[in-house]
């Protein structure tokens, strides 16, 4: 799961690059909205391959991302942005 932040043009360009990249499959846009502030203004990318911070792989395979409200997705990214132990991540 990725959160793209920045200007509308930059976000759209990044999204299109991801869509064209063969390393990505089954791309779904879960939330699209203007934000009043960035969650990760000082980060380039956090990689958590198991998405273990919130949901486990079985929940994802079972389709949790299709069932949860957008507010929960946004809340997940906000919670990650506040985790002090992740701010030292080497990006």
N, C-alpha and C positions, 0 to 999 in steps of 0.2 A: 504494500500500500504506500502511496506517495502523496504528499501534500505539496502542491506547487503554489508558490507565493511570488508576488511581484506585480509589475504592471500587467495590464490585460494583454498587451502585445507579447510580453516576455512569457507569460503563462501559456498563452495560445501556441506560441512557437515551441516551447518545451513539450507541451502536450502532443503536438503534431510529430515532433522528433521521436517521442516515446512510441506513438502509434506506428511509425514506420520502422521501428527497431525490431528485428527478428527475435531479440532476446525477451521481448514482452509478448504475452499472449493473453487473450481473454480480458482485454482492457475494458473497464467499466468506470464511467465518471459517476461517482457517488454523490458529490456535492459540488455545486458551482455557485459562488456568491462573492460579492465584494466584501472585503474585510476592513474594519476600521484600524486594525493594527496587525503586524506580522507576529506569528508565534515564534518563528525561528530566524529572526533577523541577523543573528551572528553565526548561523550554521549553514553549511553547504548541503550536507546529507547525513542522516543517521541511518545506519544499516542494521536492522534486526531481522535476519532472514526468517526466523520462526514467528515473527510478530508476537513474541511471547509477552510483550508488555501489557497487552489487553486480551487478545483472543488467541487460542491455541489453533494448531493446524487442523484438527478435527472440526472445530467450530467453523473454520473458514471453508473446509470442504463441504460441510453441511449447509452452507449458504447463508451464514449469519450476516454477511455484508449486504445481502439482498433484503433482509428483514429489519435491520435496525434503523431507527430514525436518524436523519441527518444531524440532529442535535447531539446524538451520542457519538457520532463520528467526529464532529468538531470538538466535543468535550474530550475525546481520547487524545487528539493532537494537542489540545491545550494542556492536558495533564502531563503529557510527555515533555512539553516545552518548559514545564515548571520543575521537572526532576533535576535536582542539582547534581546528582551523580552522573548524569549524561552530558552535562555542559562541558566536561573535560574531554569528550570524545574527540579523537583525532580525525578531523575531517579535512 
